């Protein structure tokens, strides 16, 4: 749906344009009219519109003044003007303010329809490009801690972050496309899928959250939703709001089993260090061991935290080479000595370089990387077993694998598999 605000102090002209659009084939346009620049500015400050069509010459706040205010306050992107031949100088000024189209008075029906058709095409292209850029910026911010797109993140304003996930449920997997089907119209939302799993982050204006949560309830009742709202002005604001929505979603999935949970309703719960005590005190819930294990696993997965850092986190050229060696040979019996020899470094020196760059020693990183590959396989196919996978991923000693897994994942392999393979929590 394209929301269009038509502004002209001549009532008949404004109503006439709205009537022409209403009687046309442009059913995706929703029009609203007003008769002064002051009224239009007030409306735009309170509501979202896609397109402003304004007369240039109006008493009081003129069309040019209105356009300047809109640009200063970043109220909307696309502006068209109504002008007569005698207002050509004003039209040139409007173009300098980013106006991309104009309509001559008296308004010709065919010209109006022509620019509306053109706008529909260009808006779709712009929206797709902007959505891609914004969703990429959001992903980089949440999962990689990037601040490179701070100017985009700061445009989110008063937003609600919704985490909806159904990773360990007995429903068919969902793709991002399937998740978006039949979503309510008129939403300015951004949607990210987490690691190709049935886990989706939606960010949208706060006032739209209740309607969106209702849509979620009706269309994806098997997803557990948690949400949080905030004035998002920076990457730090977004990461905090996401983490709050994530915590609410995981608590909902593991313990509360509600349609959705507001972080504000469970905030006090997270100030407690003892998980089981908190559940009993705040919700009168005695958690099972399986649910406690599931809570740990989901938190790790949805935080996008793999057991290892990425190659992009390294700056030293030798460390990058060592990481590449791990990625290409982790299934083999590799050691710090063998890799250091391959790249022409002393093993002690190579170990110091690696720890300085990656924040952990070489054997620890190698173990974590191998565990991450096993986890990826298990998530994709829970029918696989750790006994099958561990030797293939470089763990030749079963006892060593058990110790490493428990230390990194904070649970045993058997408890982890029980959680995944339980009938009520089968992996999608």
N, C-alpha and C positions, 0 to 999 in steps of 0.2 A: 504494500500500500504506500502510495506517495502522498504525503500531506503537503498541501499548497496553501499559502496565505496570500490573498489578493487584497491590495491596499489602494484605494482611490477615494479622494474626497467627493467625487461625483458618484452618487449612489447607484444611478442607473448603469453606469459603465461597469462598476464592480459586480453588480448583480447580473448584468448581461454576460460577462465573461464566465462567471460561475455557472450560469444557466447553459451556456454553450458547451462547457465541459461535462456538465451533468447529462446532457442529451447526446453526448458523443459515445464513441466506442471505448473511450479511455476509462474503463471501469476501475482501474487501479489508482485513480486519482480521487483524493478526498479534499474538497475545497472548503475554505473558510474566508469570509470577507470582513473587512473593517474599513473605516472611512477617515482615518487620520494616522499620521506617523506616530503620535504619542500612544494611541491605542495599539497599533501594531507592535511597537517596542515592548509594551507591557505584556502582550500575548506571547511574544517570542521569548521573553525572559522566563515565562512560566511553563511553556509547552515546547515540545520538539516539532519542528517542521523541516521538510526536505527542500522546499522551493518557496522563495519569496518573489512575488510579482508586484512591483510597486510603481505608482505614478511618480514622476520626478517633481512636478510642480504642485505642491500642496501647501496650504496655509499652516502656520505653526511650525512643527517639525517637518521639514520638506523631505522628499524622497531621498535626496542626497545626504541630508543629515541622518536620516534613518539608516541608510546603507553604511555610513561611517560608524555609527553606534554599533550596528550588527557586527561589523568587522572588528572593532575594538574589543567587543565582548565575546567574540567567537560564537555567536548564537546559531548560525547555520552556514552552510557552505555555498549553496547555489542561489544566485539572485538574478532575476530578469527585471527589465524596466518597461514601463509604459511611457511613451513619449510622442510628441508631435514634431512636425518638421521645424517649427519655430524654436524647439528646445534642443537643437543640435549641439550647442556648446555644453549644455548640461549632460547630454548623452556622452560626450567625450570625457567629461569628468567622472561619470559613472563607470565607464570602461576602465579608467585608471584605478578604480576601487574594486576591480575584479568582477564586474558584471559581464556576463558572457553572451547574453541575448537581449533583444529588445523587440517590442511590439509597437507598431505605429497606430496612433489614433486617427480615425475610428478603427476599432479592432476588426480585422478581417478574419472570418471563421477559418478559412483554409490556412492562413498564415498561423493562426493560433494552434490548429491541429498539427501543423508541420513542426513547430518548435516543441510541442508536447511529445510528439513521437521521437524527435531527436533527443529530447531530455531523457526519456525513458531508456533509450539505448545507452547514452553516455553515463547515466547514473548507475546503471547495472555494472558497467565496466569499472567506473570509479569505486563503487562499493566493493566490488570483488578485490580490486587492488588494495584498497585501504584496509579491508578486513584481513587480507593476507598479511599485510605489514604489521597490523596491530596484533594479530594472533601470534605471529612470529615473535614480536617484541614481548608479549605477555609470557610466552613459553620460555624465552631466554631469561626473562626477569625471574620467573618462579623457580625454574629448575637449574639455571646456571648462574644466578646471582648477577646477571648483566645489568648495567646502568646505561648502556649505550643509547637506548631508545627512551630516555627519561622524558623527552618532550612529548612522546606519544602516550606514555603511561600517565603523565600528568593530565591528559585530556579526559580520563575516565570519570573524574569528579565523584559525586555521590553514587556509589555502585554497591551492588550485592554480588558476592562471589558464591556460587553454588557448586558444591562437589556432589556429583551423583555417581555412585559406583555399585556394581554388582559382580565383583570379581569372583568371589567364591559362592556362586549360586547355581542352581540346577536349570537355568534358562539358557536358551541359545545365545551365542555371542552377538554383540551389537557392534556395528561399525559407526563411525561418526555420521555418515550419510543416513543410516537407518535411525540413529538417535534424533536427527533433526527433522525427520519426516513429520508432517502434520503439526509442526510447531505453530503457536499462535501468531497471527499477522501483526505487523506494525512494531516489531521488536528490533531494537538496536543492540543485539547481543553478540558476544564473541564466544566461540565454543572450541575447546581443545580436547582432543582425546589423549589420554595418558598411556604411553608405551603400548599402543595398539590393543589395550585391554578394555574391558567394559567399564571404563572410568572416564567421566567427562567433567571438565571445568567450564562453567558458564558464567560470564560476567555481563551484567546488564544494569540499567538504571534502577535505583532502589524502588521507585514507585511501581515498576513492572514485576518485581519479585513475586508478590502474592499470586498474580495471574500465571506466571511461569511455573511456580511450584504446583499450582492446581493442574496445569497441563502435564507436568511431570507425573503427578499422581495418577492421572487418567490414562496416560499413554505408556508409562514405564513404571508400573507399580512394584516391579521386582528390584528396582534400583533404590539404594539407601542414600538419602540426601541429607547433607548438612550445609548450612549457609551462614554467612557473616556479612555485615554491612559496614561501610566506612566511607569517609571522604578520602578518595585516593588521589593524592597529589604527587606521589613519588613511587619509585620502585620499592622502597622500604614499606610504604603503606600497603602496596599490593601484596607483597610477600607475607606480611603479617595477616592481612585479611584472608589470604588463601590458606595459610596454616590454621587459622581459626575454623574456616569452613571444613578443612580436612579433618581436624580433630572432632568436630561435631558429627561428620559423616561416619567416621570409624567407630565412634562410641555408639552411634545409632545402629550401624550394621552389627556390631559384636554383641551389644547388650540391650539396647532400648527397643529396636525393631519397630520404629515409628515410620510414618510417611516422610517426615522431614524433621530436622532438629536445628533450632536456632542456637548459634554459639552462645548467645547471651543466657540461654537457659541452662547451659552446662559449664559456664565459665568457672564457677567456683570449684567445680569438680577437678579442673586441671591445676588448681593451686595445691592440691594434695599430692604427696609423694607416694603414698601407698594406694595402688590402683584398686585392690580388692576392698579395702576399708572405705574408700571413697564411694564405690558402687553401692555398698551396703548402707552407708550413711545418707547419701543423696537420693538414691533411687530404690532402696530396699531390694537390691539385686545381689544374689550370691552367684558370682560368675563361675562357669565350668572351666576346667583346665584348657579344654579345646578352644573356648572363646578367648581366653587370655593369650594363648599362642596366636590365634587369628588376629587379635588386636596388634600384636607386635609385628606380624608379617605385613598386614595391610598398611600400617603406618609407614613402614619402610618402603614398600612398593609405591604408594601414592605420593610420597615425598620425592619420588624420582631419584632416590638415593640408591645407587648401585653400590655393591661392596667395594668398588674400586673407583679411583679418580680417573678422569679421561686423559687421553694423550694431549688434548688441547691445554690441559693444566700445566704442562711442562714447557719450559722456555729453552733450557739447555739442549744443544744439538745432540750431545751424547745420550742424555736421558731420553730424548725422543727416539733415538735409535734403539735404546734398550726396551722401551715400551713397544716399539714395532716388533722387536724380536719376541717379546712375550705374546703378542697377539698372533704371531704366525707360528709359534712353536710351543704354546702352553701345554699342549697334550703330550709333549715329549719330556724326557728327563733332563730339563734345563736347570742350570745353576747360575749364580752370579759370576762364578769363575769362567764358565763356558761363554757367557754372553760378553763379559769384559774382554776376553781373549778375542772374540769375533770382531769387536769394534776397536781393538788395539789399545785398551786401557789396562792399567794395574787394577786388580780386583778391589783392593781396599779403597783406592781413589774413586773407582766407579760406584762403590757402595755409598760413600759419603756424598757424592754428587746426587745420587738417586734419592737418598733420604732427605737431603736439603730441598730438592725440587718437589717431591711427592709427599713429604710429611710422614713417611713410613719406610721401613727398610725393604730391601728387595724381596726376601722370602715372604714377608707379610703381604706385600702387593701381589705377588704371584699367587699366593693362596686365595686372596680375595678375588682376583680375576677368575681363577678356576671355579670358585664358588658361584660367582655371578653367571658364568656360562651354564653351570648346572641348574641354577635357579631359572634361567631363561628357558631351558629345555623342559623343566618341570611345569612351568607356567603354560607353555605351549601344549604339552602333552602329559597330563598327570598320571597316565598309565605307565609311564617310565618310572624306574626305581633308582634310588641313589646307588644301590649295589651295581646296577648296570652302568650308570653314568660316571661314577667316581673314577674307576680305572681309566675310562676313555678320556677324562679331563686332566690326567696327570697325577692322580692320587693312587699310587700303587699300593700303599699301606692302608688298609681299612681303619685301623685304630687311629692313625694320624688324621684321616679324613674326618672321623667322628669328632675328635678334639677340635679341629679347625672349624668345622661347621657350627658346633655348639658355641664356640667363642665369638664367632662373627654374627650368627643369626639369633643368639640368645635363646635357642631351643634345640632340642635334639632332632636328628633326621626323622626318627620314628614318629615323634609328636607332630612334626611338621606334616608328614604324609597322612597321619590320622586326620588332621584338620582338613586337608584337601580332599581326601577320599571319603569322608563321612557323607552319608546320603543327603543330609540337609545342607551341606556346604561343598558340594561337588564343584570343581573348577569348571567354568564355562568353556 
